[in-house]
């Protein structure tokens, strides 16, 4: 099903700050009652930004979420 809303978060070396906001957004999506997708766009980070995003997404596998590198 095509999402009604796409949330796109640009990220570059955000591993220390990304986890908590992603969890908040995922919790909102889970209760929003809409078909929402969450996308983190990593612009070549040299830290664990991608891993942090993937771990957050794994906590709520029913939500359509992706990391684009």
Secondary structure, 3 states (H helix, E strand, C coil): CCCCEEEEEEECCCHHHHHHHHHHHHHHHHHHCCCEEEEEEECCCCCCHHHHHHHHHHCCCCCEEEEEC
